[in-house]
């Protein structure tokens, strides 16, 4: 026998914009403070996007009399948080409701709930759209990485009067939240760039600490002065931290291999009496030292690779004179090292192999 259910106002609330008078199904979802949010929706829309909803909302023949009713239509109770379900329904009715701002560090936090539901209910088109947007924020090629790093170097605060907006953190992706959502929803494409960026940070560069500190905190001032970045370290799991530590050790080994590769000198050196080999080894040691101090060998190798010819600069760092052949050989090998390192970055951090977004 059908039962008409009218819930008490203090427990169950009809959603202001997602209770459609012509909807043919009602959905109840729990509110964190207690009670339920009530949505009245159109069966066709949900069934069109989700085979799971298609099964849930299709009544077996003869079962209509046993179905709970609310406001004259069948009712379904879900356990998904009301705020996440509201977000999902909003996007299904209006795809433009999915807010995306390129390189926004809050994106993984904002889309976590809706991505969970899109995955759970097999809404593949929506899941794919979210994953593709997340991927755009985390480069998968070295050229894309260099382009993003160029944007970061050239960045200036959009609103210098707002102290929160003068941080790079507010304008570029944050690695720990990307790693967390990648692990949770099987999006391995995000991991290589996110882990490499994370390896450049120290645990003192903490997202929450900087935002909880007052304006007199020395860390806060250091962050602003150096255009610092930070990470939401609390979001990382044990396995993530192990990957990070192993990756840092592996990077150091890769740098040692690069340094040792210059022990035999350059057979094509045109200045046999100029002692190029010793000078090159000195330059390599300097590059390795700067790479370790900055925790960013990709940037260091790229910067040194732009020097027209080692020893032909007013900068005292490059006062050693080496021949053109040795200089060219050095820069070529630095470029090759960057490419090889990026191609093997998943192995460096012991990460799963990236696949195309599903």
C-alpha positions as CSV (number, residue, x, y, z in Angstrom):
1,X,0.0,0.0,0.0
2,X,1.3,3.4,-0.9
3,X,2.3,5.8,1.9
4,X,2.5,9.6,1.6
5,X,5.4,10.9,3.7
6,X,5.5,14.5,4.8
7,X,8.6,14.9,6.9
8,X,8.9,17.4,9.8
9,X,10.3,20.7,8.7
10,X,13.1,20.7,11.4
11,X,14.5,17.4,10.1
12,X,14.0,17.3,6.3
13,X,14.3,20.3,4.0
14,X,13.4,20.6,0.3
15,X,16.2,21.9,-1.8
16,X,15.5,25.4,-3.0
17,X,16.5,25.0,-6.6
18,X,16.6,21.2,-7.0
19,X,13.0,20.4,-6.0
20,X,11.4,20.5,-9.4
21,X,7.6,20.6,-9.3
22,X,7.3,18.4,-12.5
23,X,10.0,16.0,-11.3
24,X,8.9,12.3,-11.2
25,X,11.2,11.1,-8.4
26,X,12.2,12.3,-5.0
27,X,15.6,11.6,-3.5
28,X,16.4,11.9,0.2
29,X,20.1,12.5,1.2
30,X,21.4,13.0,4.8
31,X,22.5,16.4,6.0
32,X,25.6,16.5,8.2
33,X,23.7,18.3,11.0
34,X,20.9,15.8,10.9
35,X,17.8,15.2,8.9
36,X,17.7,15.0,5.1
37,X,17.8,17.2,2.1
38,X,15.0,16.4,-0.3
39,X,15.4,16.6,-4.1
40,X,12.7,16.3,-6.7
41,X,14.3,15.3,-10.0
42,X,13.6,13.9,-13.4
43,X,14.1,10.2,-13.9
44,X,15.1,10.6,-17.5
45,X,18.1,12.8,-16.7
46,X,19.6,10.5,-14.1
47,X,19.0,7.4,-16.1
48,X,20.5,9.0,-19.2
49,X,23.8,9.6,-17.4
50,X,24.0,6.7,-15.0
51,X,23.3,3.0,-15.5
52,X,23.2,2.7,-11.7
53,X,20.5,5.3,-11.3
54,X,18.7,3.6,-14.2
55,X,18.5,0.4,-12.2
56,X,17.6,2.2,-8.9
57,X,14.8,4.2,-10.5
58,X,13.3,1.5,-12.6
59,X,10.4,-0.1,-10.7
60,X,9.9,-3.8,-11.3
61,X,6.5,-4.7,-12.7
62,X,3.9,-4.9,-9.9
63,X,6.2,-3.2,-7.4
64,X,4.6,0.2,-7.6
65,X,2.4,-0.4,-4.6
66,X,5.3,-1.3,-2.4
67,X,7.4,1.8,-3.2
68,X,7.6,4.6,-0.7
69,X,5.9,7.8,-2.0
70,X,6.5,11.4,-1.2
71,X,4.5,14.4,-2.6
72,X,2.8,12.1,-5.1
73,X,5.9,10.5,-6.6
74,X,8.2,7.5,-5.8
75,X,11.0,8.2,-3.2
76,X,14.5,6.9,-2.9
77,X,16.8,7.2,0.1
78,X,20.5,7.5,-0.5
79,X,23.4,7.6,2.0
80,X,25.5,10.1,0.0
81,X,26.0,13.4,1.7
82,X,23.4,16.0,0.6
83,X,26.0,18.6,-0.3
84,X,27.7,16.2,-2.7
85,X,24.5,15.0,-4.2
86,X,23.3,18.6,-4.7
87,X,26.6,19.4,-6.5
88,X,26.1,16.4,-8.7
89,X,22.5,17.2,-9.6
90,X,23.4,20.8,-10.2
91,X,26.0,19.7,-12.8
92,X,23.8,17.2,-14.5
93,X,21.1,19.9,-15.0
94,X,23.6,22.6,-15.9
95,X,27.1,21.3,-17.0
96,X,28.5,24.9,-16.6
97,X,27.9,24.6,-12.9
98,X,31.1,22.7,-12.6
99,X,33.6,25.4,-11.5
100,X,37.0,25.2,-13.1
101,X,39.7,27.8,-12.9
102,X,43.0,26.7,-14.5
103,X,45.7,25.9,-12.0
104,X,43.4,26.5,-9.0
105,X,45.0,24.8,-5.9
106,X,41.5,24.2,-4.4
107,X,40.2,22.2,-7.4
108,X,41.1,18.7,-5.9
109,X,39.3,19.7,-2.7
110,X,36.2,21.1,-4.4
111,X,35.6,18.2,-6.8
112,X,36.4,15.4,-4.4
113,X,32.7,14.8,-3.5
114,X,31.3,15.0,-7.0
115,X,34.1,12.9,-8.4
116,X,33.2,10.3,-5.7
117,X,29.6,10.2,-6.9
118,X,30.5,10.3,-10.6
119,X,32.7,7.2,-10.0
120,X,30.2,5.4,-7.7
121,X,27.2,5.9,-10.1
122,X,29.2,5.2,-13.3
123,X,28.6,8.7,-14.7
124,X,31.6,8.2,-17.0
125,X,31.2,11.5,-19.0
126,X,31.3,13.6,-15.9
127,X,34.2,11.6,-14.3
128,X,36.2,12.0,-17.5
129,X,35.6,15.7,-17.6
130,X,36.8,16.2,-14.1
131,X,39.8,14.0,-14.6
132,X,40.8,15.8,-17.8
133,X,40.6,19.1,-15.9
134,X,42.8,17.8,-13.1
135,X,45.3,16.5,-15.7
136,X,45.6,20.0,-17.3
137,X,46.9,21.3,-14.0
138,X,49.7,18.7,-13.7
139,X,51.9,18.4,-16.8
140,X,52.6,15.0,-18.3
141,X,55.4,16.1,-20.6
142,X,58.7,17.9,-20.0
143,X,57.7,20.7,-22.4
144,X,54.4,21.2,-20.5
145,X,56.3,21.3,-17.2
146,X,58.8,23.9,-18.5
147,X,55.8,26.0,-19.8
148,X,54.1,25.9,-16.4
149,X,57.4,26.7,-14.6
150,X,57.8,29.7,-16.9
151,X,54.4,31.0,-15.9
152,X,55.3,30.6,-12.3
153,X,58.6,32.5,-12.7
154,X,56.7,35.3,-14.5
155,X,53.9,35.4,-12.0
156,X,52.9,38.6,-10.2
157,X,50.1,39.0,-7.6
158,X,46.7,39.8,-9.1
159,X,45.7,41.8,-6.0
160,X,48.7,43.1,-4.1
161,X,46.5,44.7,-1.5
162,X,45.2,41.3,-0.4
163,X,47.9,39.5,1.7
164,X,46.4,36.1,0.9
165,X,46.7,36.7,-2.8
166,X,50.4,37.5,-2.9
167,X,51.2,33.9,-2.4
168,X,52.0,31.6,-5.3
169,X,50.0,29.0,-3.4
170,X,46.8,30.8,-4.3
171,X,47.5,30.8,-8.0
172,X,49.1,27.4,-8.8
173,X,48.4,23.7,-8.0
174,X,49.1,22.2,-4.7
175,X,50.7,18.7,-4.8
176,X,49.4,16.8,-1.7
177,X,45.7,17.3,-2.6
178,X,46.5,16.2,-6.1
179,X,48.3,13.1,-4.9
180,X,45.4,12.3,-2.5
181,X,42.7,12.5,-5.1
182,X,44.8,10.6,-7.6
183,X,45.3,7.7,-5.2
184,X,41.6,7.7,-4.1
185,X,40.2,7.8,-7.6
186,X,42.9,6.0,-9.7
187,X,44.2,8.9,-11.7
188,X,47.9,8.0,-11.9
189,X,48.5,10.7,-14.6
190,X,48.7,13.4,-11.9
191,X,51.3,11.7,-9.8
192,X,54.7,12.2,-11.5
193,X,54.6,16.0,-11.7
194,X,52.9,16.3,-8.3
195,X,55.6,14.1,-6.6
196,X,58.4,16.0,-8.3
197,X,57.0,19.3,-7.1
198,X,56.5,17.9,-3.6
199,X,60.1,16.8,-3.5
200,X,61.1,20.4,-3.9
201,X,59.4,21.4,-0.7
202,X,60.3,20.9,3.0
203,X,57.8,19.8,5.7
204,X,58.2,23.3,7.1
205,X,56.5,24.6,4.0
206,X,53.1,23.6,5.2
207,X,49.9,24.9,3.7
208,X,47.9,25.0,7.0
209,X,50.7,26.5,9.0
210,X,51.1,29.4,6.7
211,X,47.4,30.2,6.7
212,X,47.0,29.8,10.5
213,X,50.0,32.1,11.2
214,X,49.6,35.8,11.9
215,X,51.4,38.5,10.0
216,X,54.3,38.5,12.4
217,X,55.3,34.9,11.9
218,X,58.7,34.7,10.3
219,X,57.7,31.8,8.1
220,X,54.9,33.9,6.7
221,X,57.3,36.7,5.7
222,X,59.8,34.2,4.3
223,X,57.0,32.7,2.2
224,X,56.1,36.1,0.7
225,X,59.7,37.2,0.2
226,X,60.7,34.1,-1.7
227,X,57.4,33.5,-3.5
228,X,57.2,30.3,-1.6
229,X,55.1,27.2,-2.2
230,X,53.6,24.9,0.3
231,X,51.8,21.5,0.6
232,X,48.9,20.1,2.5
233,X,51.2,17.5,4.2
234,X,48.4,16.2,6.4
235,X,46.6,14.7,3.3
236,X,49.5,12.4,2.5
237,X,49.5,8.7,3.6
238,X,52.3,6.5,4.7
239,X,52.8,5.1,1.2
240,X,53.0,8.6,-0.2
241,X,55.7,9.6,2.2
242,X,57.7,6.4,1.4
243,X,57.5,7.2,-2.3
244,X,58.7,10.7,-1.6
245,X,61.7,9.6,0.4
246,X,62.7,6.9,-2.0
247,X,62.3,9.4,-4.9
248,X,64.6,11.9,-3.2
249,X,67.3,9.2,-2.7
250,X,66.9,8.2,-6.3
251,X,67.3,11.8,-7.6
252,X,70.5,12.0,-5.7
253,X,71.7,8.8,-7.3
254,X,70.8,10.1,-10.8
255,X,72.8,13.2,-10.1
256,X,75.8,11.2,-9.0
257,X,75.6,9.1,-12.2
258,X,75.6,12.3,-14.2
259,X,78.6,13.7,-12.4
260,X,80.6,10.5,-12.8
261,X,79.8,10.4,-16.5
262,X,82.3,13.2,-17.0
263,X,85.2,11.5,-15.4
264,X,86.7,10.4,-18.8
265,X,86.6,13.8,-20.4
266,X,85.5,14.8,-23.9
267,X,87.4,13.0,-26.7
268,X,86.4,15.8,-29.2
269,X,87.9,18.6,-27.1
270,X,89.6,21.0,-29.5
271,X,91.9,22.6,-26.9
272,X,94.1,19.8,-25.7
273,X,96.2,22.2,-23.6
274,X,93.3,24.1,-22.0
275,X,92.5,21.5,-19.4
276,X,88.8,21.5,-20.4
277,X,88.1,18.2,-18.7
278,X,89.1,19.4,-15.2
279,X,87.2,22.7,-15.7
280,X,84.1,20.8,-16.9
281,X,84.2,18.5,-13.9
282,X,84.3,21.6,-11.7
283,X,81.3,23.1,-13.5
284,X,79.4,19.8,-13.1
285,X,80.2,19.7,-9.4
286,X,78.7,23.2,-9.1
287,X,75.6,22.2,-11.0
288,X,75.1,19.2,-8.8
289,X,75.6,21.3,-5.7
290,X,73.0,23.9,-6.8
291,X,70.6,21.1,-7.8
292,X,70.8,19.6,-4.4
293,X,70.5,22.9,-2.6
294,X,67.5,24.0,-4.6
295,X,66.0,20.5,-4.7
296,X,65.2,21.2,-8.3
297,X,67.6,19.6,-10.8
298,X,65.2,20.1,-13.7
299,X,65.3,23.9,-13.2
300,X,69.0,24.0,-12.5
301,X,69.9,21.9,-15.6
302,X,67.7,24.1,-17.7
303,X,69.2,27.3,-16.5
304,X,72.8,26.1,-17.0
305,X,71.8,24.8,-20.4
306,X,70.8,28.3,-21.6
307,X,74.3,29.7,-21.1
308,X,75.7,30.5,-24.6
309,X,79.1,29.0,-23.8
310,X,80.6,28.1,-20.5
311,X,83.3,30.5,-19.5
312,X,82.0,33.3,-21.8
313,X,79.9,35.2,-19.3
314,X,80.5,38.1,-17.0
315,X,79.0,36.0,-14.2
316,X,81.9,34.8,-12.0
317,X,80.1,31.5,-11.6
318,X,81.2,30.8,-15.2
319,X,84.7,32.1,-15.1
320,X,86.3,28.8,-16.2
321,X,87.1,28.9,-19.9
322,X,86.2,25.8,-21.9
323,X,86.2,25.2,-25.6
324,X,83.2,25.3,-27.8
325,X,83.1,21.5,-28.3
326,X,83.2,20.8,-24.6
327,X,80.6,23.5,-23.9
328,X,78.3,22.1,-26.6
329,X,78.8,18.5,-25.3
330,X,78.0,19.6,-21.8
331,X,74.8,21.3,-22.7
332,X,73.7,18.4,-24.9
333,X,74.2,15.9,-22.1
334,X,72.3,18.2,-19.6
335,X,69.4,18.3,-22.0
336,X,69.5,14.5,-22.4
337,X,69.6,14.1,-18.7
338,X,66.5,16.2,-18.2
339,X,64.6,14.2,-20.9
340,X,65.7,10.9,-19.5
341,X,64.9,11.9,-16.0
342,X,61.3,13.0,-16.9
343,X,60.7,9.9,-19.0
344,X,61.6,7.8,-15.9
345,X,60.1,10.0,-13.2
346,X,57.4,7.4,-12.4
347,X,60.2,4.9,-11.6
348,X,62.1,7.5,-9.6
349,X,59.2,7.8,-7.2
350,X,58.0,4.2,-7.6
351,X,54.6,5.3,-9.0
352,X,52.0,3.3,-11.0
353,X,52.3,3.6,-14.8
354,X,50.2,6.4,-16.1
355,X,47.2,5.6,-18.4
356,X,44.8,7.6,-20.4
357,X,42.1,9.2,-18.4
358,X,39.0,7.0,-18.1
